[in-house]
Amino acid sequence: MNNAKTAWFRRPGSLRVQLLSRSLLVLAILLVLIGLLQYVWMKNVMYRSQADAMITELRSVPRELWDDSGKLPDQNRPGHINSGKQENAGQTGRRPVFFMPDTSLAFIEADGSFNDLQMNGGYSSPQLSADQYQSILKSMKERRPPEYQVVKGQEGSKQLLVFLPAGSPNHSSGLLQMGKNIQPLQHVITGQLVTFTILALLAMAGGLLLYLPILRRTLQPLNQMVEAVKRTDAGNLTCHFPVNQGQQEIDRLAESFNGMLERLDHSFQAERESKEQMRRFIADASHELRTPLTSIHGFLEVLLRGAANQPEQLEAALRSMHGESNRMKKLIEDLLLLAKLDRAPELQLQDTQMELLIKEMQPHLEMMAGERQVSFHLEKGIHCVCDPDKFKQVVLNLFHNAVQHTDARKGNIEISLSLSTSSQHVVLTVSDNGSGIPEEHLPHLFERFYRSDTSRSRKYGGSGLGLAITQSIVAAHGGTIEVESKPGEGSAFRVLIPFT
């Protein structure tokens, strides 16, 4: 069990490992940045605080010690410390000498002379360049306090230097420089940094322990999807994922995967239907071709047995074979047309006035109707971008279908042309008062080789491809075809083509 729980951790490509490692990396980078910012901030704050304290300490020294007379103050003056050097009390041009632990002190004359005022045993004062001192004096004259500086002393230790003008407020006789070793401050800052580092490592370790179960629970929906995918195959596409798991990304993935499964299911179902339809198509086409071929073969056998020497039998056989060959020719032409329409229909589109197109066909349609009553209801001024020849074939196929299913003397066929109520489609309707079509046959009317009445179709030479060709032509124009029919009341085929 423990091996199962830790197996994912050993795989470098695991999503959990990547999320965990990258999260810890981001956390470590943030902690390092916070530590650096804290280090810089603490160093600046402590240096500034120390510099302010040193300025205050310098200001506490009496200004009389730094007057322009250059005379040493009285030895009995309080606060004076003798340097112990062999100097006369009345000697001029000397500055007092001080002893301050861990501190350096220097006086810079107005002419740039540098005087170290610290006694032996203290820190020696680091000396800056003349340009730096001039810049500091200039900033003081402009009432701008100089910034503290960190300079490396002669002993090798770094000192924090502050500066203060000497003499009276109205007239400066020089520049005081005080320095202190920053090693104690560095120890404090380093101690704070070490403490922060230890706390950061503890925080990362605690975060790791807390993050593992949270990460495992967070990725549980994804694990469930993995298991569901394992159970999914071509024969089982109904296993859908729950889409309300509380994680927006996982829910979106589940919705997308469910949609993919539905599309795959529809595709497989369409493929099965297509294979079944192809099987029926081949069987029906073979049956349709076998009938005329059998008839022709029979007549040829009759002729070979001596009927060719009898003019009446010869003529009857030839006429029958001619009729069967025409039927085979029509069937093959329809199959080729359907193949072209299925592959890439080539339409010669042009702006067509629909009323004139149907009127051109009127004599031919009336001749096909025979004694049946034919009526036309055509709205004027309706234009449509279509292939005129293909659209004529649509009208001809629908009219021929109506002729086949109506009585030869009492039949009534009506052709109407209009715009839809939304004026977005041209509507062509071919209706009749024939026997009608049972409801169970309506969904299959446009299938190839399908007949709702086999005997009647055979009587008139139908092959069951007319309505399939009609539907393909209408679909190539971006339109649709509908049918309404009731047994004993007739049928109505309605074609809708986009109006432009």
C-alpha positions as CSV (number, residue, x, y, z in Angstrom):
1,M,0.0,0.0,0.0
2,N,2.8,2.4,0.9
3,N,4.5,1.5,-2.4
4,A,1.3,2.4,-4.2
5,K,1.1,5.7,-2.5
6,T,4.7,6.7,-3.2
7,A,4.9,5.2,-6.7
8,W,3.7,8.5,-8.2
9,F,6.3,10.4,-6.3
10,R,9.1,8.4,-7.9
11,R,8.0,9.2,-11.4
12,P,9.5,12.4,-12.5
13,G,6.8,12.9,-15.1
14,S,4.0,12.8,-12.6
15,L,1.7,15.8,-12.5
16,R,1.8,15.6,-8.7
17,V,5.5,15.7,-8.6
18,Q,5.6,18.6,-11.0
19,L,3.0,20.6,-9.1
20,L,4.7,19.9,-5.8
21,S,8.2,20.7,-7.0
22,R,7.2,23.9,-8.8
23,S,5.1,25.1,-5.9
24,L,8.0,24.5,-3.5
25,L,10.3,26.2,-6.0
26,V,8.0,29.3,-6.1
27,L,7.8,29.3,-2.4
28,A,11.5,29.1,-2.0
29,I,12.1,31.9,-4.4
30,L,9.5,34.1,-2.6
31,L,11.2,33.3,0.8
32,V,14.6,34.1,-0.7
33,L,13.3,37.4,-2.0
34,I,11.7,38.2,1.3
35,G,14.9,37.3,3.1
36,L,16.9,39.6,0.9
37,L,14.5,42.4,1.2
38,Q,14.5,41.9,5.0
39,Y,18.3,41.9,5.1
40,V,18.6,45.1,3.1
41,W,15.8,46.8,5.1
42,M,17.2,45.8,8.5
43,K,20.8,46.8,7.4
44,N,19.6,50.3,6.3
45,V,17.5,50.7,9.4
46,M,20.2,49.7,11.8
47,Y,22.9,51.7,10.0
48,R,20.6,54.8,10.0
49,S,19.8,54.3,13.6
50,Q,23.5,54.0,14.5
51,A,24.4,57.0,12.3
52,D,21.7,59.1,14.1
53,A,23.1,58.1,17.5
54,M,26.7,59.0,16.4
55,I,25.5,62.4,15.2
56,T,23.9,63.0,18.5
57,E,27.1,61.9,20.3
58,L,29.1,64.3,18.1
59,R,26.8,67.2,18.8
60,S,27.2,66.6,22.5
61,V,30.9,67.6,22.2
62,P,31.3,71.4,23.0
63,R,31.9,73.4,19.9
64,E,34.5,75.5,21.7
65,L,37.0,72.7,21.2
66,W,36.8,73.3,17.5
67,D,37.1,77.1,17.3
68,D,39.3,78.9,14.8
69,S,41.8,80.1,17.4
70,G,43.6,76.8,17.3
71,K,44.3,77.1,21.0
72,L,44.0,74.2,23.3
73,P,41.5,74.7,26.1
74,D,42.6,75.1,29.7
75,Q,43.8,71.8,31.1
76,N,41.5,72.3,34.1
77,R,38.5,72.7,31.8
78,P,36.0,69.9,32.5
79,G,35.9,67.2,29.9
80,H,39.4,67.7,28.7
81,I,41.7,64.7,28.4
82,N,45.4,65.1,28.0
83,S,46.9,63.1,25.3
84,G,50.0,62.4,27.3
85,K,52.3,63.7,24.6
86,Q,54.9,66.2,25.3
87,E,53.0,69.3,24.4
88,N,53.0,72.8,26.0
89,A,49.7,74.0,27.4
90,G,50.0,77.3,25.6
91,Q,51.1,75.8,22.3
92,T,48.7,76.7,19.4
93,G,47.6,74.9,16.2
94,R,46.8,71.6,18.0
95,R,43.4,69.9,18.4
96,P,42.4,67.9,21.4
97,V,42.9,64.1,21.4
98,F,40.2,61.7,22.5
99,F,39.9,58.1,23.5
100,M,36.6,56.4,22.6
101,P,36.2,52.6,22.6
102,D,35.4,51.0,19.2
103,T,35.3,54.5,17.7
104,S,37.4,56.5,15.4
105,L,37.4,60.3,15.4
106,A,39.0,62.7,13.0
107,F,39.1,66.4,12.2
108,I,39.4,67.7,8.6
109,E,40.7,71.3,8.4
110,A,39.1,73.8,6.1
111,D,42.2,73.5,3.9
112,G,41.8,69.7,3.7
113,S,44.3,68.7,6.4
114,F,43.4,65.4,8.1
115,N,43.9,65.0,11.8
116,D,43.3,61.7,13.6
117,L,42.0,62.6,17.1
118,Q,41.8,59.1,18.5
119,M,44.4,57.9,21.1
120,N,46.5,54.8,20.8
121,G,44.5,51.7,21.3
122,G,41.4,53.0,19.5
123,Y,40.4,52.6,15.9
124,S,42.3,54.7,13.4
125,S,40.2,57.0,11.3
126,P,39.9,56.1,7.6
127,Q,40.7,59.0,5.3
128,L,38.6,59.8,2.3
129,S,39.8,61.6,-0.8
130,A,39.9,65.4,-0.9
131,D,37.1,65.5,-3.5
132,Q,34.8,63.5,-1.2
133,Y,35.5,65.9,1.7
134,Q,34.9,68.8,-0.5
135,S,31.6,67.3,-1.7
136,I,30.5,66.7,1.9
137,L,31.4,70.3,2.9
138,K,29.5,71.6,0.0
139,S,26.4,69.7,0.9
140,M,26.6,71.0,4.4
141,K,26.9,74.6,3.2
142,E,23.7,74.0,1.1
143,R,21.9,72.8,4.3
144,R,21.8,69.2,3.0
145,P,22.8,66.6,5.6
146,P,25.4,64.2,4.1
147,E,24.6,60.5,4.0
148,Y,26.5,58.0,6.2
149,Q,29.2,56.0,4.5
150,V,30.7,52.5,5.1
151,V,34.4,52.5,4.6
152,K,37.1,49.9,5.2
153,G,39.6,51.0,7.9
154,Q,43.3,50.4,8.1
155,E,42.7,47.5,10.5
156,G,40.7,45.8,7.8
157,S,37.4,46.2,9.6
158,K,34.6,48.2,8.1
159,Q,33.5,51.5,9.8
160,L,30.3,53.5,9.7
161,L,31.3,57.1,9.1
162,V,29.2,60.2,9.9
163,F,30.1,63.9,9.5
164,L,29.4,67.1,11.3
165,P,30.6,70.7,10.7
166,A,32.9,72.1,13.5
167,G,33.0,75.6,14.8
168,S,30.2,78.1,15.2
169,P,26.9,77.7,13.4
170,N,27.6,80.8,11.2
171,H,31.2,79.9,10.4
172,S,32.5,76.4,10.0
173,S,36.2,75.8,10.8
174,G,36.3,72.3,9.5
175,L,34.6,68.9,9.5
176,L,34.3,66.3,12.2
177,Q,34.3,62.6,11.2
178,M,33.2,59.9,13.5
179,G,33.4,56.2,12.7
180,K,32.3,53.0,14.4
181,N,33.0,49.4,13.8
182,I,30.0,47.8,12.1
183,Q,30.9,44.3,13.1
184,P,28.4,44.2,16.1
185,L,25.7,45.4,13.7
186,Q,26.6,42.7,11.2
187,H,26.4,40.1,13.9
188,V,22.9,41.2,14.7
189,I,21.8,41.3,11.1
190,T,23.4,37.9,10.4
191,G,21.7,36.4,13.4
192,Q,18.3,37.7,12.1
193,L,19.0,36.3,8.7
194,V,20.0,32.9,10.1
195,T,16.8,32.9,12.2
196,F,14.7,33.8,9.1
197,T,16.4,31.0,7.1
198,I,15.7,28.4,9.8
199,L,12.1,29.5,10.0
200,A,11.7,29.5,6.2
201,L,13.1,25.9,6.0
202,L,10.7,24.8,8.7
203,A,7.8,26.6,6.9
204,M,8.7,24.7,3.7
205,A,8.9,21.4,5.5
206,G,5.6,22.0,7.2
207,G,4.1,23.2,3.9
208,L,5.3,20.0,2.2
209,L,3.6,17.8,4.9
210,L,0.4,19.8,4.6
211,Y,0.5,20.1,0.8
212,L,0.8,16.4,0.0
213,P,-2.7,15.3,1.3
214,I,-4.3,18.5,-0.1
215,L,-2.7,17.9,-3.5
216,R,-3.8,14.2,-3.5
217,R,-7.4,15.2,-2.7
218,T,-7.3,18.0,-5.3
219,L,-6.2,15.7,-8.0
220,Q,-8.7,13.0,-7.1
221,P,-11.2,14.1,-9.8
222,L,-8.5,13.8,-12.3
223,N,-7.7,10.3,-11.1
224,Q,-11.3,9.4,-11.5
225,M,-11.2,10.7,-15.1
226,V,-8.2,8.5,-15.8
227,E,-10.1,5.4,-14.5
228,A,-13.1,6.3,-16.6
229,V,-10.9,6.7,-19.7
230,K,-9.5,3.2,-19.1
231,R,-13.0,1.8,-19.1
232,T,-13.9,3.6,-22.4
233,D,-13.6,1.9,-25.7
234,A,-15.4,1.7,-29.0
235,G,-18.1,-0.5,-27.6
236,N,-18.6,1.6,-24.4
237,L,-18.9,5.3,-25.1
238,T,-21.7,6.0,-22.6
239,C,-19.5,6.4,-19.5
240,H,-19.7,10.1,-18.9
241,F,-17.9,12.1,-16.3
242,P,-19.6,14.2,-13.6
243,V,-19.3,17.8,-14.4
244,N,-20.0,19.4,-11.0
245,Q,-16.9,18.4,-9.0
246,G,-16.2,21.9,-7.6
247,Q,-13.1,22.5,-9.8
248,Q,-13.8,24.7,-12.8
249,E,-10.9,23.4,-15.0
250,I,-11.8,19.7,-14.2
251,D,-15.4,20.4,-14.9
252,R,-14.6,22.0,-18.3
253,L,-12.4,19.1,-19.1
254,A,-15.2,16.7,-18.2
255,E,-17.6,18.6,-20.4
256,S,-15.2,18.5,-23.3
257,F,-14.5,14.8,-22.8
258,N,-18.2,14.0,-22.6
259,G,-18.8,16.0,-25.7
260,M,-16.0,14.1,-27.4
261,L,-17.5,10.8,-26.3
262,E,-20.9,11.8,-27.7
263,R,-19.3,12.8,-31.0
264,L,-17.4,9.6,-31.2
265,D,-20.6,7.7,-30.4
266,H,-22.5,9.5,-33.1
267,S,-19.6,8.9,-35.5
268,F,-19.5,5.2,-34.8
269,Q,-23.2,5.0,-35.1
270,A,-23.1,6.9,-38.4
271,E,-20.4,4.6,-39.6
272,R,-22.4,1.5,-38.7
273,E,-25.5,3.0,-40.4
274,S,-23.3,3.9,-43.4
275,K,-22.0,0.4,-43.6
276,E,-25.5,-1.0,-43.3
277,Q,-26.8,1.4,-45.9
278,M,-23.9,0.5,-48.2
279,R,-24.7,-3.2,-47.7
280,R,-28.3,-2.6,-48.6
281,F,-27.3,-0.3,-51.5
282,I,-25.1,-3.0,-53.0
283,A,-27.8,-5.6,-52.5
284,D,-30.5,-3.4,-54.0
285,A,-28.3,-2.3,-56.9
286,S,-27.4,-5.9,-57.7
287,H,-31.1,-6.8,-57.5
288,E,-32.1,-4.0,-59.8
289,L,-29.4,-4.9,-62.4
290,R,-30.0,-8.6,-62.1
291,T,-33.7,-8.2,-63.2
292,P,-33.0,-6.6,-66.6
293,L,-29.9,-8.8,-67.2
294,T,-31.9,-11.9,-66.5
295,S,-34.7,-10.7,-68.9
296,I,-32.2,-9.9,-71.6
297,H,-30.4,-13.3,-71.1
298,G,-33.8,-15.1,-71.4
299,F,-34.7,-13.4,-74.6
300,L,-31.3,-14.2,-76.1
301,E,-31.7,-17.9,-75.2
302,V,-35.1,-17.8,-76.9
303,L,-33.6,-16.2,-80.0
304,L,-30.8,-18.8,-80.1
305,R,-33.3,-21.6,-80.0
306,G,-34.8,-20.5,-83.3
307,A,-37.0,-17.6,-82.5
308,A,-34.7,-15.4,-84.6
309,N,-36.1,-17.0,-87.7
310,Q,-39.7,-15.9,-86.8
311,P,-40.1,-12.1,-87.5
312,E,-42.9,-11.6,-84.9
313,Q,-41.0,-13.2,-82.0
314,L,-37.7,-11.5,-83.1
315,E,-39.3,-8.1,-83.0
316,A,-40.9,-8.7,-79.6
317,A,-37.7,-9.9,-78.1
318,L,-35.7,-7.0,-79.5
319,R,-38.2,-4.5,-78.1
320,S,-38.2,-6.1,-74.7
321,M,-34.3,-6.2,-74.6
322,H,-34.3,-2.5,-75.7
323,G,-36.6,-1.6,-72.9
324,E,-34.5,-3.5,-70.3
325,S,-31.3,-1.9,-71.6
326,N,-32.9,1.5,-71.3
327,R,-33.8,0.7,-67.8
328,M,-30.3,-0.4,-67.0
329,K,-28.9,2.7,-68.6
330,K,-31.2,5.0,-66.5
331,L,-30.2,3.1,-63.4
332,I,-26.5,3.5,-64.0
333,E,-26.9,7.2,-64.9
334,D,-28.7,7.8,-61.6
335,L,-26.0,6.0,-59.7
336,L,-23.3,8.0,-61.3
337,L,-25.2,11.2,-60.6
338,L,-25.6,10.3,-57.0
339,A,-21.9,9.5,-56.8
340,K,-21.0,13.0,-58.2
341,L,-23.4,14.7,-55.8
342,D,-22.0,12.8,-52.8
343,R,-18.4,13.6,-53.8
344,A,-18.4,17.3,-54.8
345,P,-21.5,18.6,-56.5
346,E,-20.7,21.0,-59.4
347,L,-23.4,23.6,-59.7
348,Q,-23.7,26.3,-62.3
349,L,-25.2,28.9,-60.1
350,Q,-27.0,31.9,-61.6
351,D,-29.7,34.3,-60.8
352,T,-32.9,32.6,-62.0
353,Q,-36.5,33.7,-62.2
354,M,-38.3,30.7,-60.7
355,E,-41.7,31.4,-62.3
356,L,-40.3,31.4,-65.8
357,L,-38.3,28.3,-65.1
358,I,-41.3,26.2,-64.1
359,K,-43.4,27.6,-67.0
360,E,-40.8,26.4,-69.4
361,M,-41.4,22.9,-68.0
362,Q,-45.2,23.2,-68.1
363,P,-45.8,21.5,-71.5
364,H,-43.5,18.6,-70.6
365,L,-45.2,18.1,-67.2
366,E,-48.7,18.2,-68.7
367,M,-47.7,15.6,-71.2
368,M,-46.3,13.3,-68.4
369,A,-49.6,13.8,-66.4
370,G,-51.7,12.4,-69.2
371,E,-55.4,12.7,-68.2
372,R,-54.6,13.9,-64.7
373,Q,-55.5,17.4,-63.7
374,V,-52.4,19.7,-63.2
375,S,-52.6,23.2,-61.7
376,F,-49.9,25.8,-61.2
377,H,-49.9,28.5,-58.5
378,L,-46.7,30.6,-59.1
379,E,-45.9,33.9,-57.5
380,K,-44.3,36.4,-59.8
381,G,-41.0,38.1,-59.3
382,I,-39.3,35.4,-57.2
383,H,-35.6,35.2,-58.0
384,C,-33.2,32.6,-56.6
385,V,-29.5,31.8,-57.2
386,C,-29.5,28.2,-58.3
387,D,-28.5,25.8,-61.0
388,P,-31.5,25.9,-63.4
389,D,-30.8,22.4,-64.9
390,K,-30.5,20.8,-61.5
391,F,-33.6,22.6,-60.2
392,K,-35.6,21.4,-63.2
393,Q,-34.6,17.8,-62.3
394,V,-35.9,18.4,-58.8
395,V,-39.3,19.5,-60.2
396,L,-39.3,16.7,-62.7
397,N,-38.5,14.0,-60.1
398,L,-41.2,15.2,-57.6
399,F,-43.7,15.5,-60.4
400,H,-42.9,12.0,-61.7
401,N,-43.3,10.7,-58.2
402,A,-46.7,12.3,-58.0
403,V,-47.7,10.8,-61.3
404,Q,-46.8,7.3,-60.1
405,H,-48.9,7.6,-57.0
406,T,-52.1,9.1,-58.4
407,D,-55.0,7.7,-60.4
408,A,-54.5,8.0,-64.2
409,R,-58.0,9.7,-64.6
410,K,-58.9,11.1,-61.2
411,G,-55.5,12.3,-60.2
412,N,-55.0,15.9,-59.3
413,I,-51.4,17.4,-59.1
414,E,-50.7,20.9,-57.9
415,I,-47.4,22.8,-58.2
416,S,-47.0,26.1,-56.2
417,L,-44.2,28.5,-55.8
418,S,-44.0,31.2,-53.0
419,L,-41.8,32.8,-50.4
420,S,-41.8,31.7,-46.8
421,T,-43.4,33.8,-44.2
422,S,-40.0,35.0,-43.0
423,S,-39.0,35.7,-46.7
424,Q,-35.8,33.8,-46.2
425,H,-36.6,30.8,-48.4
426,V,-38.2,30.0,-51.8
427,V,-40.8,27.4,-51.2
428,L,-41.7,24.9,-54.0
429,T,-44.5,22.5,-53.2
430,V,-45.7,19.5,-55.3
431,S,-48.8,17.9,-53.9
432,D,-51.2,15.3,-55.1
433,N,-54.4,13.5,-54.1
434,G,-53.0,10.0,-54.5
435,S,-53.0,7.0,-52.2
436,G,-50.6,8.7,-49.7
437,I,-47.8,7.2,-47.8
438,P,-48.0,5.3,-44.5
439,E,-46.4,7.0,-41.6
440,E,-43.8,4.3,-41.0
441,H,-42.4,4.8,-44.5
442,L,-41.9,8.6,-44.2
443,P,-38.5,8.5,-42.5
444,H,-37.1,6.2,-45.2
445,L,-38.5,7.9,-48.3
446,F,-35.2,9.6,-49.3
447,E,-33.1,6.4,-48.9
448,R,-31.7,4.9,-52.0
449,F,-33.6,2.1,-53.6
450,Y,-36.4,2.4,-51.0
451,R,-39.9,1.9,-52.2
452,S,-43.1,2.2,-50.2
453,D,-45.0,0.3,-53.0
454,T,-42.7,-2.1,-54.8
455,S,-45.2,-3.3,-57.4
456,R,-46.2,0.2,-58.5
457,S,-42.7,1.3,-58.8
458,R,-41.8,-1.6,-60.9
459,K,-44.8,-1.0,-63.1
460,Y,-43.6,2.4,-64.1
461,G,-39.9,1.5,-64.2
462,G,-38.9,3.3,-61.0
463,S,-35.7,2.3,-59.3
464,G,-36.1,4.1,-55.9
465,L,-33.4,6.7,-56.7
466,G,-35.5,9.7,-57.7
467,L,-36.2,11.1,-54.2
468,A,-32.6,10.4,-53.1
469,I,-31.3,12.4,-56.1
470,T,-33.7,15.2,-55.4
471,Q,-32.6,15.4,-51.7
472,S,-28.9,15.5,-52.8
473,I,-29.6,18.3,-55.3
474,V,-31.5,20.3,-52.7
475,A,-28.8,19.8,-50.1
476,A,-26.2,21.0,-52.6
477,H,-28.1,24.3,-52.8
478,G,-28.2,24.6,-49.1
479,G,-31.9,23.8,-48.8
480,T,-34.1,21.2,-47.3
481,I,-37.0,19.0,-48.4
482,E,-40.0,18.0,-46.3
483,V,-42.9,15.6,-46.9
484,E,-46.4,15.5,-45.5
485,S,-48.7,12.5,-46.3
486,K,-51.7,10.7,-45.0
487,P,-52.9,7.4,-46.4
488,G,-55.9,8.0,-48.7
489,E,-55.5,11.8,-48.7
490,G,-52.4,12.3,-50.9
491,S,-48.9,13.7,-50.3
492,A,-47.1,17.0,-50.4
493,F,-43.4,17.5,-51.0
494,R,-42.0,20.9,-49.9
495,V,-38.6,22.2,-51.1
496,L,-37.0,25.2,-49.3
497,I,-34.1,27.0,-51.0
498,P,-32.4,30.0,-49.4
499,F,-33.7,33.2,-50.9
500,T,-31.2,35.8,-52.1
